[in-house]
């Protein structure tokens, strides 16, 4: 062996690879989007980094959004991958203030999936479509060999009609606006994790999966100053707030005492060493709303079953732009950052 | 052990499971759709069994279609999964006579995929979008743990605008209509299989993946009697013809001598024991066209690069409804049926 080669080895080029954290909804997800996707596909729609595009066709504004669902296990308290696949896409349409109309569904099935399980998933999708008033109008099914998938992955893509003329987008938050949260956080993520880890609590934790378009319609009727709506799914409330602060170049100050967490969710988070701020929700929304109508919006929300626990949890500020700061329960304050890596893989 | 149990065992209930053949585009795919999907979701759009839905929003007719791509290997002569994902969905819009406008893309990445490979796939998607004149406006990325996926699956869903007033659908074929095929068959499937099986021929077989919307626009300009357009992908020409015969309750008679197969594709099929009629295409279309303008349509198609080898390959008949019959090269005739099971798994 050449001694020179040992003392001065050539740098070994490591192949950069996709890691679980790239799908977490945290900082690694953001990196992948900014470094790999946007440089190639950047356009006026994608660059907004909203969860849906609003396009205009023949003078009609349409919301268009896609999501793939890879949750494990397929069935969990409060729902299954089918419920999620419908409600998740309905909600991404709703967050543009759109009325959801049509869905497509693409299935990637692993050889060996029981047809009974597939049937149960499809039954859930049908029920969720009926509840949300959307029609599944086109679909596709692929099968991959055993070991090349994991039972069932579902993509749903949705079209909704935008019947108002406002721009609801992540970059619309202004200092003085209020931050509204529609209810408790962490329910979905902890329902899935409890099932996955075989945890049992006195109270069963159920996913909060639900279609939010009616709640949104109620909110929009009552306030012309809704700047932005977003559902805090993967990466939880913390990630959503950071995305909003970043897109609008504002600071967000939130109050820990205003953020509701169910006791069982709190206990499960403690047990697993997780912060509920980073745990996924599937039936909650965050709204940035002009100060003048924030209280009225909350009042309207509370009259709807899915907004019964709504409250103002903080406000938008000029201070510390692009950062989220939380006043803690014990009177201090802490920066709530994007999670650096992988939080809860395959939670939706 | 109880002797009675041995002599008279309880019937063992086999769990029905998803098999590779359910994704083949043949009879098992049709069974899965008819027995599992349609009973739950049947509606005026899905029941047509077209490769896209045409919905009306605000007085505007829109085509809407989804496809997931799970091809293995990711890269093959003539294209890769990214090229396919764009062209495949563009073509399903084109088959409704729609002008493709917007795409969504949903990625399911397996932990460990090289970012270089992902970048190359995205470069192909960008190039294909530019070629087809469509804009990728919304997306989603999920990551699954190693062993739960296979490098990269892509769903694309597309919206196009239908600017004519005809109904192009599988049930519109009438006796006397002509069957037109736009070019050679089997190129895509054999390009993928050659790479997968490590076969080498004197001539490299390249995938025919291409966007067909311009060819379709040319055809529609020239003929008001186009009944139906379909691209013979999974399951090949044989499956597409059977679907059309079934949906329209007509017989189809085709002429083997009119169906062009490249020599290298023919040789590869012989080697693998495959019939090119069942092998996937990604840049070809079948048109059912009224007799009066069939020749004019073929002439128009031949002036377009992607229709240079177009020809009338047969006709629609009242005889043997729901069946496809081929006059063979040696003067006999044979029934071309749906393939009973799995043909070429993961070809697109």
Interface residues (C-beta under 8 A of the other chain):
Chain A: X15 X16 X17 X18 X19 X20 X21 X22 X23 X24 X29 X32 X33 X36 X37 X40 X41 X43 X45 X46 X51 X52 X53 X55 X57 X58 X59 X60 X62 X64 X65 X66 X67 X68 X69 X70 X72 X101 X102 X104 X105 X106 X107 X108 X109 X110 X111 X112 X113 X114 X115 X116 X118 X119 X122 X123 X125 X126 X129 X135 X136 X137 X138 X139 X140 X141 X142 X143 X144 X145 X147 X148 X149 X150 X153 X155 X157 X159 X161 X345 X346
Chain B: X15 X16 X17 X18 X19 X20 X21 X22 X23 X24 X29 X32 X33 X36 X37 X40 X41 X43 X45 X46 X51 X52 X53 X55 X57 X58 X59 X60 X62 X64 X65 X66 X67 X68 X69 X70 X72 X101 X102 X104 X105 X106 X107 X108 X109 X110 X111 X112 X113 X114 X115 X116 X118 X119 X122 X123 X125 X126 X129 X135 X136 X137 X138 X139 X140 X141 X142 X143 X144 X145 X147 X148 X149 X150 X153 X155 X157 X159 X161 X345 X346
